[in-house]
């Protein structure tokens, strides 16, 4: 049985995080039949009809939801990919602790591509995030 893995994909909005995560999920299913579950905090803002409606006042709840969902999946021995911006190193800390707690191999990938950001994050916000980025 392959080792349990937790992959964190970080990058600015529009850098290809979601695209890479979806590609990896599909490749794993096609090549090994392995299941990987993709999570991101933005999923919290998708309603039952599949419509994305960001509400900044709920961002902490969205991240708490994402971390809890990740832990639940790791408990069930499911491989997980989390694609969030993770601008600051401390933002990955909870996931690093989960990987250690569940003896999962931790992989961190940085995306640097330039796509249109699908959630229409304002340019000024992206600029601020770029200035705060910790490599």
Beta strands, then each sheet from edge to edge (+ up, - down):
strand 1: 5-10
strand 2: 36-39
strand 3: 79-83
strand 4: 105-110
sheet 1: 2+ 3+ 1+ 4+
end
